[in-house]
Amino acid sequence: MKILVLAGGADQIALIKELKSRGHVVILVDYFDNPPAKSYADKHIVASTLDVDAVYDIAVKEHVDLVCTACTDQALLTVAFISEKLGLPCYLSYQTGLNVTNKAYMKRVLCENKIPTAKYVVTGKADLSAIEGFRFPLVVKPVDCNSSKGVKKVATEKDLIIALNEAICYSRTKTAIIEEYKSGIEISADYYIERGKAKYLSATASLKIRSKDCFTIICSDYPAIDEEQEKRITQIAQQISQVFNLDDCPLLMQLIVNGEDINIIEFSARMGGGAKYKLIEVLSGENIMKKYVDLILGEKPSFAPQKQVNYCKMVYLYCYPGKFDHVEGFEELKSQGYIDEYFLYKTKGMRIDKAKTSGDRPAGYLVTADNKEDMKSKISHIDETLKVISSDSIDIMMHGLIEIQ
């Protein structure tokens, strides 16, 4: 088959490699001239995955048999729309894709079905009357954006107006959500909905950069929840699968857990980004990328996850502004057993201007350990060894971001 893959980041490398191992021809669509996955595809066409008309024209011109993506949120809606319009197979209908990518609709349905989530309001303008009865701090986010773009925590009305204007600008529908901030640990939980049943794969704590207003994830940390919390989160996953008519598909949920109090932030019918597919495999023993490809090719995969490790972290690197050239130390650290795997999210020459969203990460690595002390020792050595080198030969990596207890 000739398959159109939307988005060309590091996660899509694994998708393309799996597709090509089965003999398929892959055409990649990504708006960067030199995305990480470019060299793995048979052909690369420069276009935005969010430009539905452009992607549709490409699909028609190339006579593709399938349109797909992996580990990315908004491009999933493009896949569902074009697949439906061209009569191509897709595990999501366009309406379901819209329901699980538009946060305004998502929040409304969660509330209507008494699935726990924060109090919220949707607005298309910076109007303080919208938050009457709300308690600060608040969280502001675009209704239809990914990579945490435009997501801010605010404590004052002045900051709220600034954050709202920014979130509305990021939104393609020019609308934003304001919700009350829930304190607790942010959990990222991955499931597979198999024949309508939610099967638990993994859950990690999303550790953030120390900041008052942004939600930049620097590490996915395991273990993160106890057995009772796992049971409750699984009940929520099952509710979501039923309410949103999810049958056979991945399910990624982001939740705030504070003891017995659990609230859903948002979810999506996909695997998480940032090499989450590999993290799921290390934690559960399930090669979810392989089984995801089974799914998009029309099969019905089956899952039997089992605990694999005691401690695990997926750590993301962030940098001071500069032009990315390369990372030093990964191969050495892997050969010495300090890290299990590493991932490059940017290619040579890409500009790094900030450290606020997942799109700003140049790289990440995965590390496992038998105990806390071993993990602490490994992370410390890795942080001292790694360097992110800019085009002018300067180490621009932000060191010491993770606090190991």
C-alpha positions in Angstrom: 0.0 0.0 0.0 0.9 3.6 -0.4 0.5 5.3 3.0 0.4 9.0 3.9 1.9 9.7 7.3 1.1 13.1 8.9 3.9 14.7 11.1 7.5 13.9 10.9 8.8 14.0 14.5 10.8 11.3 16.3 7.7 9.4 17.2 6.8 9.1 13.6 10.1 7.5 12.9 9.0 4.4 14.8 5.6 4.4 12.9 7.3 4.7 9.5 9.9 2.0 10.3 7.1 -0.4 11.3 5.1 0.4 8.2 8.0 -0.1 5.9 9.0 -3.3 7.6 5.7 -4.7 6.3 6.5 -3.6 2.7 4.5 -0.4 2.5 5.5 2.8 0.7 5.4 5.9 3.0 4.8 9.5 2.0 5.5 12.0 4.8 3.8 15.3 5.3 5.4 17.8 7.6 5.8 21.6 7.5 9.5 21.5 8.4 12.0 21.2 5.5 14.1 18.6 7.4 12.0 16.9 10.1 13.5 14.0 12.0 11.5 11.3 10.2 12.3 12.6 6.7 15.1 10.2 5.8 12.9 7.2 6.8 10.1 7.9 4.4 10.1 7.3 0.7 9.0 10.8 -0.1 8.6 14.0 2.0 6.1 16.8 1.1 6.3 20.1 2.9 2.9 21.1 4.2 1.2 21.7 7.5 -0.7 18.6 8.8 -3.4 21.1 10.1 -4.0 22.4 6.6 -6.8 20.0 5.7 -7.2 21.2 2.1 -3.5 20.9 1.4 -3.3 17.4 2.9 -6.5 16.3 1.1 -5.0 17.5 -2.3 -1.8 15.6 -1.5 -3.7 12.4 -0.7 -5.7 12.6 -3.9 -2.7 13.5 -6.1 -0.5 10.7 -4.6 -3.4 8.1 -4.8 -2.8 6.9 -1.3 -4.5 3.9 0.2 -4.3 5.0 3.8 -3.8 8.2 5.8 -2.4 8.0 9.4 -0.4 9.5 12.2 0.8 8.5 15.6 1.4 10.2 19.0 0.1 13.6 17.9 -3.2 15.2 18.7 -4.5 17.7 16.2 -3.2 15.8 13.1 -5.4 12.9 14.2 -8.5 15.1 13.3 -7.0 15.7 9.8 -6.5 12.0 9.4 -10.2 11.2 10.4 -11.6 13.9 8.2 -9.7 13.0 5.0 -10.1 9.3 5.5 -13.9 9.7 5.8 -14.0 12.0 2.8 -12.0 9.6 0.6 -13.6 6.5 2.0 -10.3 5.2 3.4 -10.2 3.1 6.6 -9.6 4.8 9.9 -10.2 3.7 13.5 -12.0 7.0 14.3 -14.9 8.7 12.5 -14.5 12.4 11.9 -17.1 13.2 14.5 -15.4 11.0 17.1 -12.1 12.6 16.2 -13.6 16.0 16.7 -15.1 15.0 20.0 -11.7 13.8 21.4 -9.6 16.7 20.1 -11.8 19.7 20.9 -11.4 20.5 24.6 -14.6 22.5 24.8 -16.8 19.6 23.6 -14.7 17.2 25.7 -15.3 19.1 28.9 -19.0 19.5 28.3 -19.5 15.8 27.8 -17.4 14.9 30.8 -19.5 17.2 33.0 -22.8 15.9 31.5 -21.8 12.4 32.4 -20.5 13.2 35.9 -16.9 12.3 35.0 -14.8 14.3 37.5 -13.2 17.4 36.0 -12.5 21.0 37.0 -15.1 23.7 36.8 -14.7 25.5 33.5 -16.0 28.0 31.0 -15.4 28.5 27.2 -14.9 32.0 25.8 -13.8 33.7 22.7 -12.8 37.0 24.2 -10.8 38.3 27.2 -13.9 39.1 29.3 -13.7 38.9 33.1 -17.4 38.4 33.4 -16.9 34.8 32.1 -15.2 33.9 35.4 -17.8 35.1 37.9 -17.9 32.6 40.7 -14.5 31.1 39.9 -11.6 30.9 42.3 -8.0 31.8 41.5 -5.6 30.3 40.5 -7.0 29.4 37.1 -5.7 27.6 34.1 -6.1 28.9 30.6 -5.7 26.8 27.4 -6.7 26.9 23.7 -9.6 24.5 22.9 -7.8 23.0 20.0 -4.0 23.1 20.3 -1.2 20.6 21.2 2.2 20.6 22.8 0.9 22.7 25.7 1.0 25.8 23.5 -0.9 28.7 25.2 -1.5 26.8 28.4 -0.9 29.1 31.4 -1.7 29.1 35.2 -2.7 32.6 36.4 -3.3 34.1 39.8 -4.6 37.5 39.0 -7.1 39.1 36.7 -4.4 41.0 34.9 -2.5 37.8 34.1 -5.8 36.1 33.1 -6.4 38.7 30.4 -2.9 38.3 29.0 -3.1 34.5 29.0 -6.6 34.5 27.4 -5.5 36.7 24.5 -2.5 34.4 23.9 -4.6 31.2 24.1 -7.3 32.6 21.7 -4.5 33.5 19.2 -3.2 29.9 19.4 -6.7 28.4 18.8 -7.8 27.8 15.3 -11.4 28.4 16.4 -10.3 31.5 18.4 -11.7 30.1 21.6 -10.2 29.2 25.0 -11.0 27.3 28.1 -10.7 28.8 31.6 -10.8 26.3 34.4 -10.2 26.2 38.1 -6.7 24.9 39.1 -6.7 21.5 40.8 -3.8 20.8 43.1 -2.2 17.4 43.2 0.1 15.2 41.1 -0.4 15.3 37.3 -0.7 11.7 36.0 -0.4 10.6 32.4 -2.2 7.2 32.1 -2.1 5.0 29.0 -4.8 2.5 28.1 -5.8 0.4 25.1 -9.6 0.1 24.6 -9.9 -3.5 23.4 -13.4 -4.4 22.2 -14.7 -1.6 24.4 -12.8 -2.7 27.5 -10.2 -0.4 29.0 -6.9 -2.2 29.5 -4.4 -0.5 31.7 -0.9 -0.2 30.3 1.0 2.4 32.4 0.8 5.5 34.5 3.5 8.1 35.1 3.8 11.3 37.0 4.4 14.3 34.8 7.2 16.3 36.6 7.3 20.0 35.6 9.9 22.7 35.3 9.8 24.8 38.4 7.7 27.7 37.2 4.7 29.7 38.4 2.7 29.8 35.2 3.7 27.1 32.6 3.3 23.3 32.5 6.5 22.2 30.8 7.0 18.5 31.4 10.7 17.6 32.1 10.1 14.0 33.1 7.6 11.1 33.1 8.2 9.3 36.4 7.4 5.7 37.4 5.9 4.4 39.7 3.3 7.1 40.2 0.0 5.6 41.6 -1.1 2.9 44.0 -3.5 0.0 43.3 -6.6 1.8 44.5 -5.8 4.9 42.4 -5.2 2.6 39.4 -8.6 1.0 39.9 -10.3 4.4 40.0 -8.5 5.7 37.0 -9.4 2.5 35.1 -13.1 3.1 36.0 -12.8 6.6 34.5 -11.1 5.2 31.4 -14.0 2.8 31.0 -16.5 5.6 31.4 -14.8 7.7 28.8 -14.7 4.8 26.3 -18.4 4.3 26.7 -19.5 7.9 26.6 -17.3 8.8 23.6 -17.9 5.5 21.7 -14.3 4.4 21.7 -14.0 0.7 20.7 -10.6 -0.4 19.6 -8.0 2.4 20.0 -5.3 3.8 22.3 -6.4 6.1 25.1 -4.2 8.7 26.7 -5.6 10.4 29.8 -4.1 13.3 31.8 -5.4 13.5 35.3 -4.8 15.4 38.6 -4.5 12.9 41.5 -4.7 14.1 45.1 -5.2 11.1 47.3 -8.7 9.8 46.6 -9.6 12.9 44.7 -9.1 12.3 40.9 -10.0 14.7 38.2 -9.6 14.3 34.4 -7.7 17.2 32.7 -8.1 15.9 29.1 -7.7 12.8 27.0 -7.1 11.7 23.4 -7.6 8.5 21.4 -3.9 8.1 20.7 -0.5 7.3 22.2 1.3 10.1 24.0 4.2 12.0 22.3 7.8 12.3 23.5 8.6 8.6 22.8 5.8 7.5 25.1 5.4 4.4 22.9 8.8 3.2 24.1 8.0 4.1 27.7 4.8 2.0 27.5 6.7 -0.9 26.1 9.4 -0.8 28.8 6.7 -0.5 31.6 4.1 -3.0 30.3 6.0 -5.3 27.9 3.6 -4.4 25.1 5.0 -3.1 21.8 2.2 -0.6 21.4 3.6 0.9 18.2 3.6 -2.5 16.5 0.0 -3.2 17.7 -1.0 0.4 16.7 0.1 -0.4 13.2 -1.9 -3.6 13.3 -4.9 -1.5 14.2 -4.6 1.1 11.4 -4.1 -1.7 8.9 -7.4 -3.2 9.9 -6.6 -5.8 12.5 -7.8 -6.1 16.1 -4.8 -6.3 18.4 -5.0 -7.9 21.8 -3.1 -6.8 25.0 -1.9 -8.7 28.1 0.3 -6.1 29.9 2.6 -7.1 32.7 4.8 -5.1 35.1 8.5 -5.1 33.8 10.6 -2.7 35.9 10.7 -1.2 39.4 11.7 2.4 38.5 11.8 4.3 35.3 12.0 7.8 34.0 11.6 9.4 30.6 13.6 12.6 30.9 13.4 15.5 28.4 16.1 18.0 27.7 15.5 21.7 27.4 17.9 24.5 26.3 18.7 28.1 26.4 18.2 29.9 23.0 20.4 28.8 20.1 20.6 26.8 16.9 20.7 23.1 17.5 23.6 21.2 16.2 24.0 17.9 18.1 23.9 16.1 21.5 27.1 14.8 23.0 27.1 11.9 25.4 24.2 9.7 24.4 26.1 6.8 22.9 28.6 6.8 25.7 25.9 6.7 28.3 24.0 4.0 26.5 27.0 1.7 26.1 27.9 2.1 29.8 24.3 1.1 30.8 23.3 4.5 32.3 20.5 5.0 29.8 18.3 2.4 28.1 17.4 4.5 25.0 17.6 8.0 23.7 15.5 10.1 21.2 16.3 13.1 19.1 13.4 15.5 18.5 15.2 18.1 16.5 17.5 18.0 13.5 20.7 20.0 12.9 20.0 23.7 12.2 16.6 23.9 14.0 16.2 27.0 16.1 15.5 26.7 19.9 14.0 29.9 21.2 12.4 28.9 24.5 11.8 26.1 27.0 8.0 26.2 27.5 6.3 23.5 25.5 7.0 19.9 24.4 7.9 21.3 20.9 10.9 23.0 22.4 12.6 19.7 23.5 15.7 18.8 21.4 16.0 15.3 22.9 15.0 12.8 25.6 16.3 9.7 27.2 14.8 6.7 29.0 16.4 5.2 32.2 15.4 2.3 34.4 16.7 1.2 37.8 16.1 -1.4 40.5 15.8 1.1 43.4 15.7 4.9 44.2 19.3 5.2 45.0 20.4 3.6 41.7 18.0 6.0 39.8 19.3 9.0 41.7 22.9 8.1 40.9 22.2 7.5 37.2 20.3 10.7 36.7 23.0 12.7 38.4 25.7 11.2 36.2 23.7 11.6 33.0 23.0 15.3 33.7 26.7 16.0 34.3 27.7 14.1 31.1 25.2 15.3 28.5 25.7 18.4 26.4 23.5 20.0 23.8 25.8 21.7 21.4 24.7 24.7 19.4 25.9 25.7 15.9 28.5 28.0 17.6 29.8 25.1 19.6 28.3 26.1 23.0 26.6 23.8 25.4 23.1 25.3 25.6 21.5 22.5 27.7 19.7 23.5 30.9 21.4 21.3 33.5 20.0 20.4 36.9 16.3 20.6 36.0 15.3 17.4 37.8 15.2 17.2 41.5 15.8 13.6 42.6 14.4 12.9 46.1 
